[in-house]
Amino acid sequence: MVDLVARDEAHDYVLGTLRAFARAAAAAATYEMKGAIEALAELPAEQRRAARALVMLAKMHYELLNYAQAEKAFQLARQVAPYLVDGMELYSATLWHLRSSTALSSLAQELMVVDPHHPSSWIASGNVFSQVEDHASALRCFKRAAQLDDACVYAYTLSGHECVMLEEWERALGFFREAVRRDPLHYNAWFGLGNVYLKTGKHTLADYHFRRALEINPANTTLICCVGTVLEKLCRPRDALEMYERAAALEPESPLVRFKRVRLLIALQRYPAAEADLLALRHQAPTEPNVHYLLGKLYRVLGRKADMHRAFALAQDLEPRMARCVPRPLLFGTSRRTPSLTLSRRATVSSESRSSVPLQMPRRAWTSTSRRDDPDELPLVRLPHPPLLSNLAIRRRSLSALQFLPLSLSARPR
């Protein structure tokens, strides 16, 4: 009788564990990351501490742009399994987003010692070079990763992103197309294609490819904002606002979504809504000069001169280069020797070149040498890649992460 009871308990334990893993895998396959995290939380305590479960949890947090939580989960996984290599390419991407150069370099060296013939080791090394803006060396590492494993679509996608950083558009298109050919569901590659077309002024093609990526991952707010940006370029501001509202419904507190929406609200002369969003952004990112600059611009339209002076002064204190964007007569009064200036559309200064820590949003809101003077142009940032669930009856996909948006408000995925 005791044996039967023990057998039933063991049977229920195994079935419950498999059921929780299956639910997490199914939710992750449809990019329902919060549901996947809830499913993993239903695992028994000893299974939640297993390396495989911790890596899955880290990937879910990474997709949700919770890089700090993802780093903690990866660290726990490496404590449990110090020689684990599978999935570590995403850990290196997480450290890349967090700009943890020391930890990233250490990880790359350890992976090379454990398995120098694994693509994750070379991807981690490539991320080290990418972080210091040695894009040519990073590209060589990513190409080596692709040679070691033809199924590593992520390596092709990262190679494309490095070519974008080097402004080699045709090579970038070639890498992204190869990634799509090998895995049509790799939405990061579709995003990469859309980004190249956006940067080369082919907005209709950019809209098509961004929407293809959005069909695969409809809950990704970065992709939704990309579609909204293209719609602005196509002179469809109201459609763009609908996309930003859709993104805000998914992530109401996202600084990226708020910033994109507030700029459009100002253009549409919806000043009360724009002011509410800007004040919320100022609370979230008090050291972001672009937020203070937009507040000053809004207060100028509303005739609130004292608030305007204060906002413009704060913007210049945080970023001295803002001085060239703010008309001197607004701050110092008119003078014969000071010609009247007008506010420039190219006023939003990229925060990528500053040493300040960016807002928590997607991988690669990058430190790049490419020009980002146009605030409407998406910066080079890689989107979060599809979750890697190869051993759970789901076809293996390489994880990637990047998106391109202006300033430190970019949700930096790589």
Secondary structure, DSSP 8 states (H G I E B T S, - for coil): -HHHHHHHHHHHHHHHHHHHHHHHHHHHHTT-HHHHHHHHHTS-HHHHTSHHHHHHHHHHHHHTT-HHHHHHHHHHHHHH-TT--TTHHHHHHHHHHHT-HHHHHHHHHHHHHH-TTSHHHHHHHHHHHHHTT-HHHHHHHHHHHHHH-TT-HHHHHHHHHHHHHTT-HHHHHHHHHHHHHH-TT-HHHHHHHHHHHHHTT-HHHHHHHHHHHHHH-TT-HHHHHHHHHHHHHTT-HHHHHHHHHHHHHH-TT-HHHHHHHHHHHHHTT-HHHHHHHHHHHHHH-TT-HHHHHHHHHHHHHHT-HHHHHHHHHHHHHH-GGGGGTS-HHHHH---SSS------GGG---STTS-S---S-SB-----SS----TTS--S-B-------TTTTS-------B---SSTTS-B--
